[in-house]
Amino acid sequence: PRGPALTARCLAELKKASKRLTCHKRYKIQKKIREHHRKVRKEAKKRGRKKPKKDPGVPSAAPFKEELLREAEQRKQRLEELKQKQKLNRQKEHEKKRKLEAKKNAAKIKEKAEGKESSGRSKAKTNKLLDKNSKKSFCRELKKVIEASDVVLEVLDARDPMGCRCPQLEQAVTCSGGDKKLLLVLNKIDLVPKENLEKWLNYLKKEFPTVAFKSATLMKDKTMVTKRRARVDLSRTTECFGSKCLLKLLQEHGKTQNKAIQVGVVGFPNVGKSSIINSLKGVRACNVGLARGVTKSMQIVHIDKQTKMLDSPSIIADPSNNALALALRSIIDTEESGSADVLEGVDAILNHCSKQQVMMHYSIPDFRNTEEFLTLLAQKRGMLKKGGVPDIENIAKLLLCDWTGAKISYHSQPPGSQRLPPYLTEDKIAQMQECFNLKNLEEENNTTVQALKYPSPASSIIFQSAGMANGTIEESKVIEVASERENLETSKEEEEEEEEDFTESDDDQDDIEEEKDVKEFTRKAKLGKRQTSPTNSEKQVAENKHSNPLSSSLGKTADEDDAYDFNTDYV
């Protein structure tokens, strides 16, 4: 039997058993039950089931009541923000650990399936790929292009021409001897105001012959097969300006030399080297992309019988450069690079720009630091992770791509006084300008400048250039970097063993540290006294913000954290 039938049956059996018991036994059982109920009542009294006392709050007669309540709310908000940040940091660490474990498991499964022989072959293949993508091979290919070319075209971004110039490259070309010439090609001129472009052309032509250029975009292959399998000719490019002027200069130089000339195209990443060759050829002959370092070896493109174009990998920025030059000119793989490098680059860019213009361009409210700017931008563009957390790393990578690509219009002013670099003299300048008709060059540049549409100075962001960017051309100077990479490859197994030793103790330590931070924060809020000098407190807050976003909330002054504590009595 189940349910009520079972209970009725049990009660009947209990009644029968109780009749059998003697009166004495029955009395003892009842006494034990009473004692048990008494104990339960005592324990309940000790626990205290009284209603919790209500917080009396601030008395209505208290002075500065609104300020005290506002400060209390601010303190609560700060505590909540701090806890959220700590929670996000914990989640990031857990995600990293999970990814590492997944990678290790996948590698172990592959090794077991393929065996020792296949693992050895895969290692050899990865080493070859690393050699192709290494900085050492980039330098080797770049040196080949410089040695093989009769004319070297140094491509500059019109938004920051001085930052795109490499003194090591210019010195290598000018001091090489022979009839080797150096031309400056000012690319992306449609992203700069007209007045600024004219200033830069006047400044650069005093050192080297300069060509104003706007490369063709949306380049496609010669032919493309449609759904009906009809071959459509798409070799025609979009509008390109300055190509006729550049071709005339090269053809005139070839006639004076009485031979077919080879023209090397060099420059820092994302200045538009391959796109210039494509626009001169009229077809997409070289691969082009937003990623840095797409061209990894020398590529020969025949424009006509007299001219060959040599596409080269980009110049490697020296690590001794400042943060801005490394952010805009170094070969950064945005997929593999760490978040710290990308955030440093974004911080350097924002520090060299007008804050109001950046806010107007991105239509974002006022921000205090780079992290706040990136969070606002991620929220606006919808780049969010699980739980609505802004994806700061990916938005920072996207912002770097925008600034090196052809999306954002910004401009820098040329230096006030013309100072020649130490490797340039008047004789060398005259030698570089030989065999070129400079009057025709000026006329052609004027026609290209007048033909284009330019952004207004108000819409273009004012940018402070960091000057020339140092680059490494010689292969011997990059040996240390290559050796470090090899050491990293050999020590991968040791690192994997160390990474496997992650335990729960790290999480426990994180929790203990978080509790300490919260305790310190509340202690400062209770003991802090009101200060009469607000300027000093604002300066301290600004310094703490630049140092660390987490420490900024803990290291604030007593003026901000001196909130009313409702546990204490009001006097």
C-alpha positions in Angstrom: 0.0 0.0 0.0 1.1 3.6 -0.7 0.1 7.1 0.4 -2.8 7.5 2.9 -3.4 3.7 3.0 0.1 3.2 4.3 -0.2 5.8 7.0 -3.6 4.4 8.1 -2.1 0.9 8.3 0.9 2.2 10.3 -1.3 4.0 12.8 -3.4 0.9 13.3 -0.3 -1.2 14.0 1.0 1.5 16.4 -2.3 1.4 18.3 -2.1 -2.3 18.7 1.5 -2.1 19.9 0.7 0.7 22.4 -2.0 -1.5 24.0 0.5 -4.2 24.5 2.9 -1.9 26.3 2.6 -1.5 30.0 1.7 1.9 31.5 5.2 2.4 32.9 6.9 2.0 29.5 4.3 4.3 27.9 5.1 7.0 30.5 8.9 6.7 29.7 8.3 7.2 26.0 6.1 10.3 26.5 8.7 11.8 28.9 11.5 11.4 26.3 9.3 13.1 23.7 8.6 16.0 26.0 12.3 16.4 26.7 13.1 16.4 23.0 10.5 19.1 22.3 12.0 21.2 25.1 15.5 21.0 23.7 14.3 22.1 20.3 12.6 25.1 21.8 15.7 26.1 23.6 17.9 25.9 20.5 15.3 28.0 18.6 15.5 30.7 21.3 19.3 30.7 21.1 19.3 31.1 17.4 17.0 34.1 17.6 14.1 34.2 15.2 13.6 37.9 15.7 13.1 40.3 12.7 16.3 42.1 11.6 16.6 45.6 12.7 15.9 48.2 10.0 18.6 50.6 9.0 17.6 54.0 10.5 19.5 55.9 7.7 20.5 59.5 7.9 18.3 61.7 10.1 16.3 64.3 8.2 17.7 67.1 10.4 21.3 66.1 9.6 23.3 68.6 7.6 24.6 67.6 4.2 22.1 64.7 4.0 22.0 64.5 0.2 25.8 64.6 -0.1 26.2 61.8 2.5 23.6 59.6 0.6 25.3 60.3 -2.7 28.7 59.4 -1.3 27.3 56.2 0.1 25.9 55.2 -3.3 29.2 56.0 -5.0 31.0 53.8 -2.6 28.6 50.9 -3.3 29.1 51.4 -7.0 32.8 51.4 -6.7 32.7 48.1 -4.7 30.5 46.5 -7.3 32.7 47.7 -10.2 35.8 46.3 -8.4 34.2 42.9 -7.9 33.1 42.8 -11.5 36.6 43.6 -12.7 38.1 40.9 -10.5 35.5 38.4 -11.7 36.4 39.2 -15.4 40.1 38.7 -14.6 39.3 35.3 -13.1 37.2 34.4 -16.1 40.0 35.4 -18.5 42.6 33.3 -16.6 40.3 30.3 -16.6 39.7 30.7 -20.4 43.5 30.8 -21.0 44.0 27.6 -19.0 41.2 25.9 -20.8 42.7 26.8 -24.2 46.1 25.6 -23.1 44.7 22.3 -22.0 42.7 21.9 -25.2 45.8 22.5 -27.3 47.9 20.0 -25.3 45.2 17.4 -25.6 44.9 17.9 -29.4 48.7 17.7 -29.7 48.9 14.5 -27.7 46.2 12.9 -29.8 47.9 13.9 -33.1 51.3 12.5 -31.9 49.7 9.2 -30.9 47.9 8.9 -34.3 50.7 9.9 -36.5 53.6 8.3 -34.6 57.2 9.5 -34.3 57.9 9.7 -38.0 55.0 11.9 -38.9 55.7 14.1 -35.9 59.3 14.6 -37.1 58.0 15.6 -40.6 55.5 18.1 -39.1 58.2 19.7 -37.1 60.4 20.1 -40.2 57.5 21.7 -42.0 56.8 24.2 -39.2 60.5 25.1 -39.1 60.4 25.9 -42.8 57.3 28.1 -42.4 58.9 29.9 -39.5 62.0 30.5 -41.7 59.8 32.1 -44.4 57.9 34.3 -42.0 61.0 35.2 -39.9 62.4 38.7 -39.8 65.8 37.3 -41.0 64.3 36.1 -44.3 62.5 39.5 -44.7 65.8 41.3 -44.4 67.4 38.9 -46.9 64.7 39.5 -49.5 64.8 43.2 -49.0 68.5 43.4 -49.5 68.1 41.4 -52.7 65.6 43.9 -54.0 67.9 46.9 -53.2 70.9 45.3 -54.8 69.1 44.3 -58.0 67.2 47.5 -58.6 68.4 50.5 -60.6 65.7 52.8 -59.1 64.3 52.4 -55.6 60.8 53.7 -54.8 60.4 54.5 -51.1 56.6 54.4 -50.5 55.3 56.9 -47.8 51.9 57.2 -46.3 50.7 60.8 -46.9 49.1 60.9 -43.5 52.5 60.5 -41.7 55.3 60.8 -44.4 58.1 61.5 -41.9 57.1 58.4 -39.8 57.3 56.2 -42.9 60.9 57.3 -43.8 63.6 54.9 -42.9 67.1 56.6 -42.5 68.9 53.2 -42.8 67.3 52.5 -46.2 68.0 55.9 -47.6 71.6 55.8 -46.4 72.1 52.3 -48.0 70.8 53.5 -51.4 72.6 56.9 -51.5 75.9 55.5 -50.3 75.8 52.3 -52.5 77.6 54.1 -55.4 76.8 53.8 -59.1 73.8 55.2 -60.7 71.2 54.0 -58.3 68.4 56.5 -57.7 65.9 57.0 -54.9 62.4 58.3 -55.5 59.7 59.1 -52.9 56.2 58.0 -53.7 53.6 59.8 -51.5 50.7 57.3 -51.4 47.1 57.6 -50.0 46.9 61.3 -50.8 43.1 61.2 -50.9 43.1 60.8 -47.1 44.8 64.1 -46.4 43.6 67.7 -46.7 44.8 69.5 -49.9 46.8 72.2 -48.1 48.6 69.7 -46.0 49.5 67.6 -49.1 51.0 70.6 -50.9 53.1 71.5 -47.8 54.5 67.9 -47.7 55.3 67.9 -51.5 57.2 71.2 -51.1 59.1 69.8 -48.1 60.1 66.4 -49.6 61.0 67.6 -53.1 64.0 69.5 -51.6 65.6 66.2 -50.6 64.4 63.6 -53.2 62.1 63.7 -56.3 58.6 63.1 -54.9 55.6 61.7 -56.8 52.0 62.2 -55.5 50.1 59.0 -55.9 46.7 57.5 -55.3 46.7 53.8 -55.9 43.7 51.9 -57.3 41.4 50.1 -54.8 39.1 47.1 -55.2 41.6 45.3 -57.5 40.5 42.0 -59.0 42.1 39.3 -61.0 42.2 39.3 -64.8 39.3 37.0 -65.3 36.5 35.7 -63.1 34.1 32.8 -63.9 30.5 33.6 -63.1 27.7 31.1 -62.4 26.9 30.7 -66.1 30.6 30.0 -66.8 30.9 33.1 -68.9 34.4 34.7 -68.7 34.1 38.4 -67.8 37.1 40.7 -68.0 37.6 42.4 -64.7 41.2 43.5 -65.3 40.1 47.2 -65.4 40.9 48.9 -62.1 39.2 51.7 -60.3 40.5 55.3 -60.6 44.2 55.7 -60.1 46.1 59.0 -60.0 49.8 59.6 -60.5 50.5 56.4 -62.4 51.2 58.3 -65.7 53.6 60.6 -64.0 55.6 57.8 -62.3 55.7 55.7 -65.6 57.0 58.8 -67.5 59.8 59.3 -65.0 60.9 55.6 -65.1 60.8 55.5 -68.9 62.9 58.7 -69.2 65.4 57.2 -66.8 65.5 54.0 -68.9 66.1 55.9 -72.1 69.1 57.7 -70.5 70.5 54.3 -69.4 69.9 52.6 -72.7 68.7 49.4 -71.1 65.8 47.8 -69.3 65.6 49.0 -65.7 64.5 47.3 -62.6 62.5 49.3 -60.1 62.4 48.1 -56.5 59.4 49.1 -54.3 60.3 49.3 -50.6 58.7 50.7 -47.4 57.2 49.9 -44.1 54.1 47.6 -43.8 50.7 48.8 -45.1 52.0 51.9 -46.9 50.7 50.5 -50.3 53.8 48.9 -52.0 51.9 46.1 -53.8 48.9 48.2 -54.6 51.2 50.7 -56.4 52.5 47.9 -58.6 49.0 46.6 -59.3 47.8 50.1 -60.3 50.8 50.6 -62.6 50.2 47.1 -64.2 46.4 47.6 -64.3 45.8 44.1 -63.0 46.1 42.5 -59.5 49.5 41.0 -60.0 50.5 41.1 -56.3 48.6 40.0 -53.3 47.1 42.8 -51.2 45.5 42.7 -47.8 44.8 44.6 -44.5 47.1 42.2 -42.6 50.7 43.3 -42.2 53.5 41.4 -44.0 51.5 39.9 -46.8 54.4 40.0 -49.2 57.1 37.6 -47.9 59.5 37.3 -50.8 60.7 39.2 -53.9 58.2 39.2 -56.7 59.0 40.4 -60.3 56.2 42.1 -62.3 56.8 43.1 -66.0 55.1 46.4 -66.7 56.6 46.8 -70.3 59.7 45.8 -72.1 61.8 48.5 -70.5 60.6 48.3 -66.9 60.4 45.6 -64.3 58.9 46.2 -60.9 60.3 44.3 -57.9 57.9 43.9 -55.0 59.7 43.4 -51.6 58.7 42.5 -48.1 58.3 45.3 -45.7 61.1 46.9 -43.7 61.4 45.6 -40.1 61.0 48.3 -37.5 63.8 48.4 -35.0 62.7 47.6 -31.4 64.5 50.7 -30.2 61.7 52.9 -31.8 59.1 54.5 -29.6 55.7 52.9 -29.0 54.0 54.9 -31.7 56.4 53.8 -34.5 56.2 50.2 -33.3 52.4 50.3 -33.3 52.1 51.7 -36.8 55.2 50.5 -38.6 56.1 47.1 -37.1 55.0 43.8 -38.5 52.4 42.8 -35.9 50.4 39.7 -36.4 47.2 40.8 -34.8 45.9 37.2 -34.4 49.0 35.9 -32.5 50.2 39.1 -30.8 49.5 39.6 -27.1 46.9 42.0 -25.8 49.5 44.1 -24.0 51.3 45.0 -27.3 48.1 45.9 -29.0 46.8 48.0 -26.1 50.2 49.8 -25.9 49.9 50.7 -29.6 46.4 52.0 -29.2 47.4 54.1 -26.2 50.3 55.6 -28.2 48.0 56.5 -31.0 45.5 58.2 -28.8 48.2 60.1 -27.0 49.4 61.6 -30.3 45.9 62.7 -31.4 43.4 65.4 -30.6 41.0 63.9 -28.0 38.0 65.9 -29.2 38.5 65.0 -32.8 38.7 61.3 -31.9 35.5 61.6 -29.9 33.8 63.3 -32.8 35.1 60.7 -35.4 33.9 57.7 -33.4 30.9 59.6 -31.9 31.9 58.5 -28.4 31.5 60.5 -25.1 34.4 61.7 -23.0 36.8 59.0 -21.8 39.5 59.0 -19.1 41.9 56.3 -20.5 42.4 53.9 -23.4 40.5 51.0 -21.7 37.4 53.1 -21.2 37.7 54.3 -24.8 37.9 50.7 -26.1 35.0 49.6 -23.9 32.8 52.4 -25.2 33.8 51.6 -28.8 33.2 47.9 -28.3 29.7 48.6 -26.9 28.8 50.9 -29.8 29.9 48.4 -32.5 28.4 45.4 -30.7 31.7 43.6 -30.1 30.7 41.8 -26.9 31.6 38.5 -25.3 29.3 36.2 -23.3 27.4 38.1 -20.6 27.7 41.4 -22.5 31.4 41.9 -21.6 33.1 44.2 -24.1 35.8 42.5 -26.3 38.6 44.9 -25.7 41.4 42.9 -27.4 39.6 42.4 -30.7 38.4 46.0 -30.9 41.9 47.2 -30.3 43.2 45.0 -33.1 40.5 46.3 -35.4 41.4 49.9 -34.5 45.0 49.3 -35.4 44.0 47.9 -38.8 41.8 51.0 -39.4 44.7 53.3 -38.7 47.2 51.5 -40.8 44.7 50.9 -43.6 42.9 53.4 -45.7 39.8 54.0 -43.5 40.7 56.9 -41.2 41.7 60.4 -42.4 44.4 62.0 -40.3 47.3 64.3 -41.1 50.6 65.5 -39.6 52.3 68.8 -40.2 55.8 68.9 -41.8 58.7 70.3 -39.7 59.0 74.0 -39.6 62.7 74.1 -40.6 64.4 72.0 -43.3 67.1 70.0 -41.7 69.0 67.5 -43.9 69.9 64.1 -42.3 73.6 63.5 -41.8 73.9 61.0 -44.7 72.5 63.6 -47.2 74.6 66.4 -48.7 73.9 68.8 -51.5 76.0 66.8 -53.9 74.1 63.6 -53.2 70.8 65.5 -53.6 71.9 66.8 -57.0 73.1 63.2 -57.9 69.6 61.8 -57.0 67.9 64.5 -59.1 69.9 63.8 -62.2 68.2 62.2 -65.3 64.8 63.4 -64.0 62.8 66.3 -65.5 61.7 68.1 -62.3 59.6 70.7 -64.0 57.4 68.1 -65.7 57.2 66.3 -62.4 55.9 69.4 -60.6 53.3 70.0 -63.4 52.1 66.4 -63.2 51.9 66.5 -59.4 49.8 69.7 -59.7 47.3 68.0 -62.1 46.9 65.0 -59.8 46.4 67.3 -56.7 43.7 69.2 -58.5 41.9 66.2 -59.9 41.2 64.5 -56.5 38.6 65.2 -53.9 40.1 65.7 -50.4 38.6 65.6 -46.9 38.1 68.9 -45.1 40.6 69.9 -42.4 37.8 69.8 -39.8 37.0 66.1 -40.6 40.6 65.0 -40.6 42.2 64.2 -37.3 45.4 66.2 -36.4 48.2 63.7 -35.7 51.6 64.4 -34.0 54.3 62.5 -35.9 57.1 60.8 -34.0 59.7 61.5 -36.7 61.7 59.0 -38.8 61.3 55.3 -37.9 64.5 53.2 -37.6 64.6 50.0 -39.5 66.9 46.9 -39.7 68.1 46.1 -43.2 71.2 44.0 -42.5 70.6 40.3 -41.8 73.3 40.2 -39.2 71.4 42.5 -36.9 68.5 40.2 -36.7 70.4 37.0 -35.7 69.6 37.5 -32.0 65.9 37.6 -32.8 66.1 34.4 -34.8 68.2 32.6 -32.2 65.6 33.6 -29.5 62.9 32.1 -31.7 64.9 28.8 -32.0 65.4 28.7 -28.3 61.7 29.2 -27.8 61.0 26.3 -30.1 63.4 24.0 -28.3 62.0 24.9 -24.9 58.4 24.4 -25.8 58.3 21.0 -24.1 59.6 22.4 -20.9 57.0 25.2 -21.0 54.2 22.7 -21.6 55.2 20.7 -18.6 55.3 23.8 -16.4 51.9 24.9 -17.7 50.4 21.4 -16.9 51.2 22.1 -13.2 48.3 24.6 -12.9 46.4 23.8 -9.6 43.4 25.1 -7.8 45.8 26.9 -5.4 46.1 29.8 -7.9 42.4 30.3 -7.8 42.4 30.2 -4.0 45.2 32.8 -3.9 43.2 35.0 -6.3 40.2 34.8 -4.0 42.3 35.7 -0.9 43.8 38.7 -2.7 40.4 39.9 -3.8 39.1 39.7 -0.3 42.1 41.7 1.0 41.5 44.3 -1.7 37.9 44.7 -0.7 38.8 44.9 3.0 41.4 47.6 2.4 38.9 49.5 0.3 36.2 49.5 3.0 38.7 50.4 5.7 39.9 53.4 3.7 36.3 54.5 3.2 35.6 54.4 6.9 38.7 56.0 8.2 39.0 58.7 5.4 38.5 62.3 6.4 37.2 65.1 4.2 40.0 67.3 2.6 39.6 70.9 1.7 42.0 70.9 -1.3 40.2 69.2 -4.2 43.0 69.9 -6.8 45.5 67.6 -5.1 43.0 64.8 -5.0 42.2 65.1 -8.7 45.9 65.0 -9.6 46.4 61.8 -7.5 43.4 60.2 -9.2 44.7 61.0 -12.6 48.1 59.5 -11.8 46.5 56.3 -10.5 44.4 56.0 -13.6 47.4 56.0 -15.9 49.2 53.4 -13.7 46.6 50.7 -13.4 42.8 50.6 -13.8 42.4 48.2 -10.9 44.6 50.1 -8.5 42.9 53.3 -9.4 39.7 52.3 -7.7 41.7 51.2 -4.5 44.2 54.1 -4.4 41.7 57.0 -4.4 41.9 59.8 -1.9 39.9 60.1 1.3 37.9 63.0 -0.2 36.2 60.6 -2.6 35.9 57.5 -0.4 34.8 59.3 2.8 31.2 58.1 2.6 28.7 57.9 5.4 28.8 54.6 7.3 25.3 53.6 8.4 26.6 51.2 11.1 27.9 54.2 13.1 25.7 56.6 15.1 25.2 60.1 13.8 26.6 62.8 16.2 
